[in-house]
Amino acid sequence: SWLQLAGISVTTFCAVFALGYSVTAVQQYATTRPAQVVVQGRTLVNLPQTQAGSVYTVQQAERAALVRMQAASGEVRRDTSVSRPKIDPKKMVLIGVAADSGCGKSTFMRRLTGIFGDGKTTPLGGGHGGGGWETNTLVSAKTTVMCLDDYHLNDRAGRKVSGLTALDERENNFNLMYEQLSTLKKGSTIAKPIYNHVNGTLDTPEEIAPSPIMIIEGLHPMLDDRVAELLDFSIYLDISDRVKFAWKIQRDMAERGWALEDIKKDIEKRKPDFDKYVAPQKAKADMVIEVLPSEIAPPKDETSPLEYLRVRLIQKTTTKHFDPVYLMEKGSSITWKPCGDNLQCEYPGVQFAYYPETYMGSPVEVLEMDGVIHNLKEGLFVEKFLHNTGSKEFGELTQELLKLQNSPGGDNGTGFMQTLAALKIREIYERVTGSKA
């Protein structure tokens, strides 16, 4: 737990509060460290006797020291089935994807890694079911997807003691995150911690080698300014409260047997920390994929299922190496319903829009899709009117949509905009590195 990590016994902690001391008093106590500290069963020595900062700052330093000790002693899990050549740091990019849990990151990662056409993406080491270990890291020949949950400061039991959610910045080790991502960008391997989602523990670190495309995904890829500065491009998946509520009902009621009131309580419990620590990253993102209820086929009421969605691709116009996707004529404001001989228009049909606006203080260009494309092969007709898509040849966007047409969002704006985002990331990789993907 965080108490053990900070060198505070549960007895001492309870005694402090029994005497009426404030949280500040507990934090001050934590800055005086014993000569030896036991973290996850390992004794750390040669640490400073005192360290300025809160209990969480002290704990972050001790967790980082443990990871370094494990790396130095060879206590690291390695994937011996994959051998990656040493990479030139100038030939790699680091992409950040921010989103809450259950917001479609997994499907987006499949679209993104699939664009690079380098074969199947698999768990590092094969995963627990493949003879390896419980890992959150996905790898292919060219890509590595790292989950930032691995930088949680405490295990699940520790968070119960601290009373903080995983969304709270104090429950994440940004110092170690920055240190390790900087090391990767310099072309060197790291020993990354593992947060085990199955049992909620902090497991033995795993070795991560740099790859041409490094993707970090999770709650906070842009919250820490130092980490945000390392990113070559950043994306925020913004699921509106109404859509998030509908998706959680579908998942938690149908698949987990939750009651509607339990779902509402869970959302409300997370919302303050989400609004404080996660949502502000939208202002830093180079691209935001915003998912909203449909306007051409709106839901009947607040709790009815969302059959159709309106999705906005919000693109900053000032990002280096990036040219926004636009519809028909750059800089114009257009609303377009492509119905007719070239596109089926069964209810509700589909509507596209393109327009400039100011988003969270930054100039952006917005591409919007509302409704569905019933026959994805007819996406070729839409593709004719899109420019700066990042496609290498006409029809590539449609072909990529068809590859995952049965995945969530395959026929609506989530799949459409995620695929465009993936094509643009490939384009950014080629512009930054001067290499062909």
WOPE-V890781 format. One record per backbone hydrogen bond with DSSP energy under -1.0 kcal/mol. CO is the residue of the C=O (numbers start at 1). NH is the residue of the N-H. If there is no record, write none. Layout:
co=CO nh=NH
co=CO nh=NH
This chain:
co=1 nh=5
co=2 nh=6
co=3 nh=8
co=4 nh=7
co=9 nh=13
co=10 nh=14
co=11 nh=15
co=12 nh=16
co=13 nh=17
co=14 nh=18
co=15 nh=19
co=16 nh=21
co=17 nh=20
co=22 nh=26
co=23 nh=27
co=24 nh=28
co=25 nh=29
co=26 nh=30
co=29 nh=32
co=31 nh=51
co=37 nh=44
co=39 nh=42
co=42 nh=39
co=44 nh=37
co=49 nh=33
co=54 nh=58
co=55 nh=59
co=56 nh=60
co=57 nh=61
co=58 nh=62
co=59 nh=63
co=60 nh=64
co=61 nh=65
co=62 nh=66
co=63 nh=67
co=64 nh=68
co=65 nh=69
co=66 nh=70
co=67 nh=71
co=68 nh=72
co=69 nh=73
co=70 nh=75
co=71 nh=74
co=74 nh=76
co=77 nh=207
co=78 nh=80
co=88 nh=91
co=89 nh=92
co=93 nh=214
co=94 nh=232
co=94 nh=233
co=95 nh=216
co=96 nh=235
co=97 nh=218
co=98 nh=237
co=104 nh=108
co=105 nh=109
co=106 nh=110
co=107 nh=111
co=108 nh=112
co=109 nh=113
co=110 nh=114
co=111 nh=115
co=114 nh=117
co=122 nh=139
co=123 nh=126
co=124 nh=127
co=127 nh=130
co=127 nh=132
co=137 nh=124
co=138 nh=145
co=139 nh=122
co=142 nh=213
co=143 nh=140
co=144 nh=215
co=145 nh=138
co=146 nh=217
co=147 nh=150
co=148 nh=151
co=149 nh=152
co=151 nh=173
co=155 nh=159
co=156 nh=160
co=157 nh=161
co=158 nh=162
co=159 nh=163
co=165 nh=168
co=168 nh=171
co=169 nh=172
co=171 nh=153
co=172 nh=174
co=173 nh=177
co=174 nh=178
co=175 nh=179
co=176 nh=180
co=177 nh=181
co=178 nh=182
co=179 nh=183
co=180 nh=184
co=181 nh=185
co=183 nh=188
co=184 nh=187
co=190 nh=208
co=192 nh=206
co=194 nh=203
co=196 nh=200
co=200 nh=156
co=201 nh=196
co=205 nh=77
co=206 nh=192
co=208 nh=190
co=212 nh=93
co=213 nh=144
co=214 nh=95
co=215 nh=146
co=216 nh=97
co=217 nh=148
co=218 nh=99
co=224 nh=228
co=225 nh=229
co=227 nh=230
co=233 nh=96
co=234 nh=286
co=234 nh=287
co=235 nh=98
co=236 nh=289
co=238 nh=291
co=240 nh=244
co=241 nh=245
co=242 nh=246
co=243 nh=247
co=244 nh=248
co=245 nh=249
co=246 nh=250
co=247 nh=251
co=248 nh=252
co=249 nh=253
co=251 nh=255
co=252 nh=258
co=259 nh=263
co=260 nh=264
co=261 nh=265
co=262 nh=266
co=263 nh=267
co=264 nh=268
co=265 nh=269
co=266 nh=270
co=267 nh=271
co=270 nh=274
co=271 nh=275
co=272 nh=276
co=273 nh=277
co=274 nh=278
co=274 nh=279
co=278 nh=281
co=279 nh=282
co=280 nh=283
co=281 nh=285
co=286 nh=316
co=287 nh=236
co=288 nh=314
co=289 nh=238
co=290 nh=312
co=291 nh=240
co=292 nh=310
co=308 nh=294
co=309 nh=371
co=310 nh=292
co=311 nh=369
co=312 nh=290
co=313 nh=367
co=314 nh=288
co=315 nh=365
co=319 nh=322
co=326 nh=387
co=327 nh=329
co=329 nh=332
co=334 nh=354
co=336 nh=352
co=337 nh=339
co=343 nh=340
co=346 nh=349
co=349 nh=372
co=351 nh=370
co=352 nh=336
co=353 nh=368
co=354 nh=334
co=355 nh=366
co=357 nh=364
co=359 nh=362
co=362 nh=359
co=363 nh=317
co=364 nh=357
co=365 nh=315
co=366 nh=355
co=367 nh=313
co=368 nh=353
co=369 nh=311
co=370 nh=351
co=375 nh=378
co=376 nh=379
co=377 nh=380
co=378 nh=381
co=379 nh=383
co=380 nh=384
co=382 nh=385
co=383 nh=386
co=385 nh=328
co=387 nh=326
co=393 nh=396
co=395 nh=399
co=396 nh=400
co=397 nh=401
co=398 nh=402
co=399 nh=403
co=402 nh=405
co=404 nh=407
co=407 nh=410
co=409 nh=415
co=411 nh=373
co=412 nh=416
co=413 nh=417
co=414 nh=418
co=415 nh=419
co=416 nh=420
co=417 nh=421
co=418 nh=422
co=419 nh=423
co=420 nh=424
co=421 nh=425
co=422 nh=426
co=423 nh=427
co=424 nh=428
co=425 nh=429
co=426 nh=430
co=427 nh=431
co=428 nh=432
co=429 nh=433
co=430 nh=434
